[in-house]
Amino acid sequence: MTRYLISFDDGAMTFSEEELPEVAEASHAVVHKAQEAGVWVFGGGLQRQQASVVATDGTVSDGPYPETKAVLGGFSILDVPSREDALEWAAKIAAACRCAQEVREIMPDPAV
């Protein structure tokens, strides 16, 4: 099987604060379905905070880079047989989270 990163932009969730419990419940339901299907690897939402960027020389600066337009708001990693399966799960996540999801294949580790 192949692992896929399904993620969304931090600014994509534009529903009201009052709707958060309903969205959270729907999102957790999709996670439970993915766990029951045996395809869930890991995932979660990210705290809204200033990111830190660590350069190759170890220097730490505030991030993201000024030219960055999108900041990761949350992600899921699924292990599924095909891209089509990943897209089907992304559609379920998008409906639950009420925002579009980006789907990207994770390169396999040749050492594993």
KOLKE-714765 format. One record per atom (N, C-alpha, C): residue in three letters; x, y, z. Coordinates in steps of 0.1 Angstrom, whole numbers, padded with zeros to 4 digits, always signed. Example, Ala and Ser with C-alpha at 12.3 -4.5 7.8 and 13.67 -1.06 7.14 Angstrom:
REM KOLKE-714765
ALA+0132-0057+0078/ALA+0123-0045+0078/ALA+0132-0033+0078/SER+0128-0022+0071/SER+0137-0011+0071/SER+0129+0000+0079/
This chain:
REM KOLKE-714765
MET+0008-0012+0000/MET+0000+0000+0000/MET+0009+0012+0000/THR+0003+0024-0002/THR+0010+0036-0004/THR+0004+0046+0006/ARG+0013+0054+0012/ARG+0009+0064+0022/ARG+0007+0077+0015/TYR-0004+0084+0019/TYR-0008+0097+0014/TYR-0009+0107+0025/LEU-0005+0120+0022/LEU-0007+0131+0031/LEU-0019+0138+0026/ILE-0029+0139+0034/ILE-0041+0147+0031/ILE-0041+0159+0041/SER-0041+0171+0035/SER-0039+0183+0044/SER-0048+0194+0040/PHE-0049+0204+0048/PHE-0056+0216+0045/PHE-0049+0229+0050/ASP-0052+0240+0043/ASP-0047+0253+0047/ASP-0053+0258+0060/ASP-0045+0264+0068/ASP-0050+0270+0081/ASP-0062+0279+0079/GLY-0062+0287+0068/GLY-0073+0296+0067/GLY-0085+0291+0060/ALA-0085+0278+0056/ALA-0096+0272+0048/ALA-0108+0269+0057/MET-0107+0267+0069/MET-0119+0264+0078/MET-0125+0278+0082/THR-0136+0281+0075/THR-0142+0294+0077/THR-0155+0294+0083/PHE-0159+0283+0090/PHE-0172+0282+0097/PHE-0171+0290+0110/SER-0183+0292+0116/SER-0183+0300+0128/SER-0178+0291+0140/GLU-0175+0298+0151/GLU-0171+0292+0163/GLU-0181+0283+0169/GLU-0194+0287+0167/GLU-0205+0278+0172/GLU-0206+0265+0165/GLU-0201+0264+0152/GLU-0202+0252+0145/GLU-0190+0242+0148/LEU-0180+0247+0155/LEU-0168+0239+0158/LEU-0171+0225+0164/PRO-0180+0224+0174/PRO-0183+0211+0180/PRO-0189+0201+0169/GLU-0197+0206+0161/GLU-0203+0197+0150/GLU-0192+0193+0140/VAL-0184+0202+0136/VAL-0173+0199+0127/VAL-0163+0189+0134/ALA-0160+0191+0146/ALA-0151+0182+0153/ALA-0157+0168+0154/GLU-0169+0167+0157/GLU-0176+0154+0158/GLU-0176+0147+0144/ALA-0179+0154+0134/ALA-0179+0148+0120/ALA-0165+0144+0116/SER-0155+0152+0120/SER-0141+0149+0116/SER-0136+0136+0124/HIS-0139+0136+0137/HIS-0136+0124+0145/HIS-0143+0111+0140/ALA-0155+0113+0135/ALA-0162+0101+0129/ALA-0154+0096+0117/VAL-0149+0105+0108/VAL-0142+0100+0097/VAL-0129+0093+0101/VAL-0122+0099+0111/VAL-0110+0093+0116/VAL-0113+0079+0121/HIS-0124+0077+0129/HIS-0127+0064+0134/HIS-0130+0054+0123/LYS-0137+0059+0112/LYS-0139+0050+0100/LYS-0126+0046+0094/ALA-0117+0055+0093/ALA-0104+0052+0087/ALA-0096+0042+0096/GLN-0097+0044+0109/GLN-0091+0034+0118/GLN-0097+0020+0117/GLU-0110+0020+0116/GLU-0117+0007+0115/GLU-0114+0000+0101/ALA-0111+0008+0091/ALA-0108+0003+0078/ALA-0093-0001+0077/GLY-0085+0002+0088/GLY-0071-0001+0088/GLY-0062+0007+0079/VAL-0067+0019+0076/VAL-0059+0028+0067/VAL-0053+0040+0074/TRP-0058+0043+0086/TRP-0053+0054+0094/TRP-0039+0052+0099/VAL-0030+0062+0097/VAL-0016+0061+0102/VAL-0015+0071+0113/PHE-0017+0084+0110/PHE-0016+0094+0120/PHE-0022+0107+0114/GLY-0025+0117+0123/GLY-0030+0129+0118/GLY-0034+0138+0130/GLY-0037+0151+0126/GLY-0042+0160+0137/GLY-0042+0174+0131/GLY-0048+0183+0139/GLY-0048+0197+0136/GLY-0036+0203+0142/LEU-0032+0214+0137/LEU-0021+0222+0142/LEU-0025+0234+0149/GLN-0019+0237+0160/GLN-0022+0250+0167/GLN-0018+0262+0158/ARG-0027+0272+0159/ARG-0024+0284+0152/ARG-0013+0291+0160/GLN-0002+0292+0154/GLN+0010+0298+0161/GLN+0020+0302+0151/GLN+0029+0310+0155/GLN+0040+0314+0146/GLN+0049+0302+0145/ALA+0052+0297+0133/ALA+0061+0286+0131/ALA+0076+0291+0133/SER+0084+0281+0136/SER+0099+0284+0136/SER+0105+0277+0124/VAL+0114+0284+0118/VAL+0122+0278+0106/VAL+0136+0276+0111/VAL+0141+0264+0110/VAL+0155+0260+0113/VAL+0163+0259+0101/ALA+0173+0267+0099/ALA+0181+0267+0087/ALA+0191+0255+0088/THR+0198+0253+0077/THR+0208+0242+0076/THR+0219+0244+0086/ASP+0222+0256+0089/ASP+0233+0259+0099/ASP+0228+0259+0114/GLY+0215+0256+0116/GLY+0209+0255+0129/GLY+0203+0269+0134/THR+0204+0279+0126/THR+0198+0292+0129/THR+0183+0291+0129/VAL+0177+0296+0139/VAL+0162+0296+0141/VAL+0157+0310+0138/SER+0147+0310+0130/SER+0140+0323+0127/SER+0125+0321+0127/ASP+0117+0332+0128/ASP+0103+0331+0128/ASP+0099+0327+0114/GLY+0089+0319+0112/GLY+0084+0315+0099/GLY+0069+0317+0099/PRO+0062+0313+0089/PRO+0068+0308+0076/PRO+0075+0319+0069/TYR+0081+0316+0058/TYR+0087+0326+0050/TYR+0077+0336+0045/PRO+0080+0349+0043/PRO+0070+0359+0040/PRO+0063+0356+0027/GLU+0069+0349+0017/GLU+0063+0346+0005/GLU+0053+0335+0005/THR+0053+0328+0017/THR+0043+0317+0019/THR+0029+0322+0020/LYS+0020+0317+0011/LYS+0006+0321+0012/LYS-0002+0312+0020/ALA+0001+0299+0020/ALA-0007+0289+0027/ALA+0002+0283+0039/VAL-0005+0281+0050/VAL+0002+0275+0061/VAL-0007+0263+0065/LEU+0000+0252+0068/LEU-0006+0239+0071/LEU-0015+0241+0084/GLY-0028+0237+0083/GLY-0037+0238+0094/GLY-0039+0225+0101/GLY-0038+0214+0093/GLY-0040+0200+0098/GLY-0037+0190+0087/PHE-0036+0178+0091/PHE-0032+0167+0082/PHE-0037+0153+0087/SER-0037+0145+0077/SER-0040+0130+0080/SER-0030+0123+0071/ILE-0025+0112+0076/ILE-0017+0103+0068/ILE-0024+0089+0068/LEU-0027+0085+0055/LEU-0034+0073+0053/LEU-0026+0063+0045/ASP-0027+0050+0047/ASP-0020+0040+0040/ASP-0031+0032+0032/VAL-0032+0035+0019/VAL-0043+0030+0011/VAL-0037+0023-0002/PRO-0045+0015-0008/PRO-0040+0008-0020/PRO-0038+0017-0033/SER-0045+0028-0034/SER-0043+0036-0046/SER-0046+0051-0043/ARG-0043+0059-0053/ARG-0045+0073-0053/ARG-0060+0075-0052/GLU-0068+0067-0060/GLU-0082+0068-0060/GLU-0088+0067-0046/ASP-0083+0057-0038/ASP-0087+0055-0025/ASP-0084+0067-0016/ALA-0072+0073-0018/ALA-0068+0085-0010/ALA-0078+0096-0014/LEU-0081+0097-0026/LEU-0090+0108-0030/LEU-0104+0106-0024/GLU-0109+0094-0023/GLU-0122+0091-0017/GLU-0121+0094-0002/TRP-0110+0091+0005/TRP-0109+0095+0019/TRP-0108+0110+0021/ALA-0101+0116+0012/ALA-0100+0131+0012/ALA-0113+0138+0010/ALA-0122+0132+0002/ALA-0135+0137+0000/ALA-0143+0136+0013/LYS-0142+0125+0020/LYS-0149+0123+0033/LYS-0144+0133+0044/ILE-0131+0135+0044/ILE-0125+0145+0053/ILE-0129+0159+0050/ALA-0129+0162+0037/ALA-0133+0176+0032/ALA-0148+0179+0036/ALA-0156+0169+0035/ALA-0170+0171+0039/ALA-0171+0173+0054/ALA-0164+0165+0062/ALA-0165+0166+0076/ALA-0159+0179+0081/CYS-0147+0183+0075/CYS-0140+0195+0080/CYS-0146+0208+0073/ARG-0154+0206+0063/ARG-0160+0218+0056/ARG-0149+0226+0049/CYS-0139+0219+0044/CYS-0129+0227+0036/CYS-0121+0217+0027/ALA-0116+0223+0016/ALA-0109+0215+0006/ALA-0096+0208+0012/GLN-0093+0197+0007/GLN-0081+0189+0011/GLN-0071+0187+0000/GLU-0059+0188+0003/GLU-0048+0186-0007/GLU-0043+0171-0005/VAL-0041+0164-0015/VAL-0037+0150-0015/VAL-0023+0149-0021/ARG-0014+0143-0014/ARG+0000+0141-0019/ARG+0005+0128-0015/GLU+0011+0121-0025/GLU+0017+0108-0022/GLU+0030+0110-0014/ILE+0032+0102-0004/ILE+0045+0102+0003/ILE+0054+0092-0003/MET+0066+0097-0006/MET+0076+0088-0013/MET+0080+0077-0003/PRO+0081+0065-0009/PRO+0085+0053-0001/PRO+0099+0054+0004/ASP+0102+0048+0015/ASP+0115+0048+0021/ASP+0122+0035+0015/PRO+0133+0037+0007/PRO+0139+0025+0001/PRO+0146+0016+0012/ALA+0148+0021+0024/ALA+0155+0013+0034/ALA+0145+0004+0041/VAL+0132+0006+0039/VAL+0122-0002+0046/VAL+0117-0013+0037/
